[in-house]
């Protein structure tokens, strides 16, 4: 039941076994888990973990090597066995991001910015801007803050000033950023179904990574030795991971429940957040 309609699609038995494996609750019988893992050996993913204790997941990011996920009630969970942390914000959250000084940035349901931590003149300026012009998506990297709006534009607030780009037709629905130098790489998803990557300050505008006839619901990006990896999900339930390197086909996955959030971890895994679980997948 948890895997839902993703199971009844025309697909190989191994792909169906992988879906069931990703849907198994943590307390499932070990024999069932082992049998499904054998059947899914030819699939491009392995299932690292399935967590129910942080669901429903509505937003996710990575900061200082730690996976951060936010639930619908406004609690942010830092999923690090050595340094677990829980922050109750009291706000219903749309997106979560983190600054180098450990300030936690939250985009609430009204599109306003809330900061938990030291804060700075930059975050105060962004909060003031969103108080007048609510945002629809949020990300942060390299000390800069990226915000999307209802008109399809992406705004990057950074130490070097403001960069803006009209990246989508209609609402910006998801944002991610990566890089240690300002301005960072910005990846955006929109209601137009497009995922685009943009390096502010360059003559070349946003480049389309993928485009489908469904709104984008989540994106995330991470630096790898070969270049940036980009994960994306659409409203029809498809998750896709684009890895750097010529000739490498994107990896796809459909968990069944609607996807709410994605995050690429420093060790190369992909966390997929839904209303029921957080599934951590790893490319073989």
Secondary structure as GFF3:
##gff-version 3
##sequence-region A 1 284
A	DSSP	three_ten_helix	4	7	.	.	.	ID=ss1
A	DSSP	alpha_helix	13	23	.	.	.	ID=ss2
A	DSSP	alpha_helix	30	39	.	.	.	ID=ss3
A	DSSP	beta_strand	45	51	.	.	.	ID=ss4
A	DSSP	beta_strand	57	63	.	.	.	ID=ss5
A	DSSP	beta_strand	66	71	.	.	.	ID=ss6
A	DSSP	beta_strand	75	79	.	.	.	ID=ss7
A	DSSP	beta_strand	85	88	.	.	.	ID=ss8
A	DSSP	beta_strand	93	98	.	.	.	ID=ss9
A	DSSP	beta_strand	104	108	.	.	.	ID=ss10
A	DSSP	beta_strand	113	116	.	.	.	ID=ss11
A	DSSP	alpha_helix	121	132	.	.	.	ID=ss12
A	DSSP	beta_strand	137	141	.	.	.	ID=ss13
A	DSSP	beta_strand	144	148	.	.	.	ID=ss14
A	DSSP	beta_strand	153	158	.	.	.	ID=ss15
A	DSSP	beta_strand	161	166	.	.	.	ID=ss16
A	DSSP	beta_strand	172	178	.	.	.	ID=ss17
A	DSSP	beta_strand	185	190	.	.	.	ID=ss18
A	DSSP	beta_strand	194	199	.	.	.	ID=ss19
A	DSSP	beta_strand	207	211	.	.	.	ID=ss20
A	DSSP	beta_strand	216	224	.	.	.	ID=ss21
A	DSSP	beta_strand	227	234	.	.	.	ID=ss22
A	DSSP	beta_strand	238	242	.	.	.	ID=ss23
A	DSSP	beta_strand	251	254	.	.	.	ID=ss24
A	DSSP	beta_strand	259	264	.	.	.	ID=ss25
A	DSSP	beta_strand	269	274	.	.	.	ID=ss26
A	DSSP	beta_strand	278	283	.	.	.	ID=ss27
###
